[in-house]
Amino acid sequence: MRTVKARNFKFRIMKKIVSIFFISFFALGVSFAQPGGGDPAARLQRELDGLTTELGLSSDQLAKVTPIVTDAQKKQSEAFAKMRDEGVDRAKMREERLKMRGETDQLIKAVLTPEQGVKLDAYRKKQDEERAKRMQEQR
């Protein structure tokens, strides 16, 4: 009788250990999820916050830049969804992203002062470096 109780006890302990392992594994996986993906509204807000902070946008400039960035992100999402469906490779998607960003930046620069235009170029370079670093870390 005593061995049955001992087996039950060991089984319950093992069950708890396995449960804790799977919960920890799941939590770890969630913590490594890609930043920036997901919710389009959050991505838009991050972009607008970054532009406002880095360029020192006035409230009037922000009001003019918001529809430009909103439209650009919508077009980019649609274009990338179509490319993924067609099986376009990453290099082509990157090329298209850079082209679209260049067009968007030209529209944004029309709202900015010349000094802010220079800051925008520096901000984009910084974003590219951070993206390259994240990609390197993933490999």
C-alpha positions as CSV (number, residue, x, y, z in Angstrom):
1,M,0.0,0.0,0.0
2,R,2.8,2.3,0.8
3,T,4.4,1.9,-2.6
4,V,1.2,2.9,-4.3
5,K,1.1,6.1,-2.3
6,A,4.7,6.8,-3.1
7,R,4.0,6.3,-6.9
8,N,1.0,8.6,-6.7
9,F,3.1,11.2,-5.0
10,K,5.9,10.9,-7.5
11,F,3.4,11.1,-10.4
12,R,1.9,14.3,-9.0
13,I,5.3,15.9,-8.6
14,M,6.3,14.9,-12.1
15,K,3.1,16.3,-13.5
16,K,3.7,19.6,-11.8
17,I,7.3,19.8,-13.1
18,V,6.1,19.1,-16.6
19,S,3.4,21.7,-16.3
20,I,5.8,24.3,-15.1
21,F,8.2,23.5,-17.9
22,F,5.6,23.9,-20.6
23,I,4.3,27.1,-19.1
24,S,7.8,28.5,-18.9
25,F,8.6,27.4,-22.4
26,F,5.4,29.1,-23.7
27,A,6.2,32.3,-21.8
28,L,9.8,32.4,-23.1
29,G,8.4,32.0,-26.7
30,V,6.1,34.9,-26.2
31,S,8.8,37.1,-24.9
32,F,10.9,36.6,-28.0
33,A,8.1,37.6,-30.3
34,Q,9.1,40.1,-32.9
35,P,8.7,43.7,-31.8
36,G,6.9,46.1,-34.1
37,G,4.7,43.6,-35.7
38,G,1.1,43.0,-35.0
39,D,-1.3,45.8,-34.4
40,P,-1.3,48.4,-37.2
41,A,-2.6,51.1,-34.9
42,A,0.3,50.5,-32.4
43,R,2.8,50.5,-35.3
44,L,1.4,53.8,-36.6
45,Q,1.6,55.4,-33.1
46,R,5.2,54.2,-32.7
47,E,6.1,55.8,-36.1
48,L,4.4,59.1,-35.3
49,D,5.9,59.2,-31.8
50,G,9.4,58.5,-33.2
51,L,9.0,61.2,-35.9
52,T,7.6,63.7,-33.3
53,T,10.5,63.0,-30.9
54,E,13.3,62.9,-33.4
55,L,12.2,65.8,-35.6
56,G,10.6,68.0,-33.0
57,L,7.3,68.2,-34.9
58,S,4.9,70.9,-34.0
59,S,1.2,70.0,-33.5
60,D,0.4,71.6,-36.9
61,Q,3.1,69.5,-38.6
62,L,2.0,66.3,-36.8
63,A,-1.6,66.9,-38.0
64,K,-0.2,67.1,-41.6
65,V,2.2,64.2,-41.3
66,T,-0.3,61.8,-39.7
67,P,-2.4,61.2,-42.8
68,I,0.8,60.8,-44.9
69,V,2.2,58.1,-42.6
70,T,-1.3,56.4,-42.2
71,D,-1.7,56.2,-46.0
72,A,1.8,55.0,-46.5
73,Q,1.5,52.2,-43.9
74,K,-1.8,51.1,-45.4
75,K,-0.3,50.9,-48.9
76,Q,2.8,49.1,-47.7
77,S,0.7,46.5,-45.8
78,E,-1.4,45.9,-48.9
79,A,1.6,45.6,-51.2
80,F,3.4,43.3,-48.9
81,A,0.4,41.0,-48.4
82,K,0.1,40.8,-52.2
83,M,3.8,40.0,-52.6
84,R,3.7,37.3,-49.9
85,D,0.7,35.7,-51.7
86,E,2.7,35.8,-55.0
87,G,5.8,34.4,-53.3
88,V,8.1,37.4,-53.9
89,D,11.5,37.1,-52.2
90,R,12.8,39.2,-49.3
91,A,15.2,41.2,-51.4
92,K,12.3,42.3,-53.7
93,M,10.2,43.2,-50.7
94,R,13.0,45.2,-49.2
95,E,13.6,47.1,-52.4
96,E,9.9,47.9,-52.6
97,R,9.8,49.0,-48.9
98,L,12.7,51.4,-49.5
99,K,11.1,52.8,-52.6
100,M,7.8,53.4,-50.8
101,R,9.6,54.9,-47.8
102,G,11.5,57.3,-50.1
103,E,8.2,58.4,-51.6
104,T,6.7,58.9,-48.2
105,D,9.7,60.8,-46.9
106,Q,9.4,63.2,-49.9
107,L,5.8,64.0,-48.9
108,I,6.8,64.4,-45.2
109,K,9.7,66.7,-46.1
110,A,7.3,69.0,-47.8
111,V,5.8,69.7,-44.3
112,L,9.2,70.0,-42.6
113,T,11.7,72.8,-42.2
114,P,15.1,72.2,-44.0
115,E,16.7,71.4,-40.6
116,Q,14.0,68.8,-39.8
117,G,14.5,67.3,-43.3
118,V,18.1,66.6,-42.4
119,K,17.0,65.1,-39.0
120,L,14.6,62.9,-40.9
121,D,17.4,61.5,-43.1
122,A,19.4,60.8,-39.9
123,Y,16.4,59.2,-38.2
124,R,15.9,56.9,-41.2
125,K,19.6,55.9,-41.2
126,K,19.3,55.1,-37.5
127,Q,16.2,53.0,-38.1
128,D,18.0,51.1,-40.9
129,E,21.0,50.4,-38.6
130,E,18.7,49.2,-35.8
131,R,16.8,46.9,-38.3
132,A,20.1,45.5,-39.6
133,K,21.2,44.8,-36.0
134,R,18.0,43.0,-35.2
135,M,18.2,40.9,-38.3
136,Q,21.8,40.0,-37.5
137,E,20.8,39.0,-34.0
138,Q,18.1,36.7,-35.4
139,R,20.6,34.7,-37.4
